[in-house]
Structure formats: structure tokens, C-alpha cells
Amino acid sequence: MTNLQRLAAWLFPERRPEREIARELEFIRAANSLKTLSVTDRGGMSIDPEELRDQIVASREQLKHLVHKPGAPSRSFTPAGDVQVEPEASPAVVAAVSVMECVEVVAWRRLQTGAAVRYVCLQSTSTGRFAVASASMLTGAIESLPTWVDGNTNRQVAIALQSGVLHWYAAVSEAMDAWDAEL
């Protein structure tokens, strides 16, 4: 049997990358370690949900140091000082502020009329505070976002970063309420 396996390995060598082979072996070891995993003769599998839940909880506890809590300032991120963005396609996208200090957060709000408002907010990585950079209203007649919305939003965010007239709030909802109040 081993001679046949050697011949097959010689005739049909493994062409997958090493990391893919290692990932497959890791999955097989993990599946074999499950106590209640059963396989039928037709290839079906079943497992006790409690065992799966216990595995998930244990993995979460083991890896919780990798998760960043929303709203809390990041301790491991050190922003670069005054990075200037060079224009690639359009000179309207140049930002004069440090672009490494914010992350984009998209929030939605449903109005009583049935329309929805899409807010593009910025969250400061140093303070964890939020500011609304742009907002767009979508009526019930629009099934999905039109293609021009993303390009227009990117331009509006760039203009908001350039102007430096952003009002920062502790929560996304506060920033959205303040944006609505200014209208």
C-alpha cells in the first residue's frame, strides 16, 4: 500500500502552497479533536451544539486580547505625524490634516417618513470621539445605493478633512443628532 501511495505522490505531486496544506491539516486536527462529531456512511456530519459553543467560548477567551472595544481609544496605534496625501487621480482629494488619525464609520438612521439617512462619520483613533463628515438621504424608491453616492461621499469626506471644521462627540448618535440639528 505504501508503494502505491509513493507512486501516486510521485506521479501527482502536491501543487498547493505550504500554508494551504498546513491550514488543511490544522482543520483536520481540530475536527478530530471534537468528541461528539459523527459522520454517516453517506458523508453527513453532526455535532453536539453544546460542544461547539464551548469551543467558541474558549477560543474567544483565548483571543480576546486581539479585539478592540468600540468607542475605546486604541492604545497600540501610534499615528504618524502630519502625513500629506499626494493627489493620485484628482486634486480635490488632497487632505491637509493627518489622515492616520481617523477611521471611517458608516451609520444609518431610519426616518418616520420611511426614508433612510446614511451618515459617514470619522472616529479619532487617539480620542475615540466621532464627527459626521457627510450625510445623504435615501428615499424608499431607491433599492440600493446609486453608484455616484460613494464617489460623492469620498469627495465630501475629503473636503471635511481639509476644512478642519469637524465637531467631535463622544458617541456616534450624538454626532448624528448634532448634524441633524444644524440642518
N, C-alpha and C positions, 0 to 999 in steps of 0.2 A: 504494500500500500504506500509506503514512504517513497519507494522508487517511482511510483506513478505520480505522486504529488511533486516530486523533484522534477520529473519530466514535464509536467504541466506548468510548473513555475518557470522552467527554462524556455518552454515554447511560448508561454503567455506571461511575460514579466509584468509586474505591477507598475503602472504608469502614473498612479496618483501621487500627489506630493506627500512628503513625510508627515506634515502636520495634519492632513486629512486622514491618513492611516491611524495616526496616534489618537485623533479625535474619535474615530470609529471604535478603536479598542477601548478607549475610556468609556464610551457609551455602553459597550458590551459588558464591561466590568460593573458599571453602575446598574444595569438591568439584571445581571446575575446576582447582585447583592440584595435585590428585593426578595423578601421572604414569601410574600403571597402572590407573586407573579406566576400565572399558569398559562400555558399555551395549549391550544386544542390541536388535534391532528390536521385540521384544515387551515391552520395558521392564525387563528384568532387568539387574542390575548386578553387577560383580565387581571385586575389587581385590586386589592382592598383599598378603598379611598382613604381610610384612616392611616394606613402606612404611607401613602403618598403625601398626605397632609403633614405627617410627622417629618418626612424627609424635607418638605418645603420649609417648614418652620425651622428645622435645624440648619438648613442652608442659609436662610435669612439671618439667623443669629450669627452664623459664621462670617457672613459677608456684609453685615450692617455698617461696618466702618467705611464702606465704599459709597454709601448712599448719602446724598446731600439733602438735608431737610429744606423744603421750600420756605422762602421767607427769611431763612437764616443766612447771614453773610458767610461767604466761603473763607475758610482760614488758609487753605492751601494755595489759593490763587494769588499770584503777585502780578498786578497789572504792569505792563510796560509803560514807561513814561512817554507822554505826548507823541504817539505814533501818528504819522501823517499818512493818509491813504492816497496813493497815486491814482489819478484817473486812468481807467483802463479803456472803457468804451465811451463814456460820456463825461464831460467836465462837470456836470450837475451832481455827480455822485461824490465829490471830494468832501471829506469831513475834516474839520479843523480841530475837533476835540479828540481826546484819547478814545479810540474805538474799542480798546481792550477792556474798558471798564463796565460795559453793559452787555446784557444778553436780551434777546427778543422774547417777549411773552405775548401770545395771542389770546385774547379773552372775548367771549361772546355774551351778549345780553339780548333777551327776547323782550320786545315792547308789547304793550297791551293791544296795539293795532295788528299784531301778527308779524310785523317786520322784525328783523334782527340787526343788531349793530355789532360790527367786528372792530374791536379795539386792538391796535398794535401798541403794546407797552414796552418800555425798556426797564430792565431791572439792573440797578447798580450792583456789581459784584463786591464792591468794597463796603457798601452800607446796607444792601438788601432792600432799598427803597425803590418805589415804582413811579414811572411817569408815562403818560399817554403821549405817543408820538403822532399817531394818526387814528382816525376812526372813519368807517364807511358804513352806510346803511344799506341793507339789502331787503327789498320788499318780498312779499310772498310769491310774486310772479317769477322770481329768479330761482331756478332749481339748484344751481351751483354757482360758485364764484365765476364771474366773467374773466376772460384771460387778461384784460387790461388792469384788473384790480391789483395783482401782485406787482407789476411794474410801477403803477401809480403809488402804491404803498411804499415801495422801496425808495422812490424819489421823495415822498413826504417824510419818511424817517430820516433820510439824509439831510433834508432841509431843517428838520427839527434839531438834529445833532449840530449842524452848522450854526444855527441861530443861537443855541445855548439858552433858550427861553423855556426850559422844561421845569415844571413844578413837580417836586418829588413828594411821595406819600408813603406811609408805612404799609399799606395794603393795596392790592390791585383794585378792589372795589372802591376804595377812597379816591384813587386816581381817576377811575371811570366816572364817579359821581361829580368830581370837580370839573372834569372835561364837559360833562353834560350841563353843569351849572353855568359854565362860561358861554354856552351857546345862546 
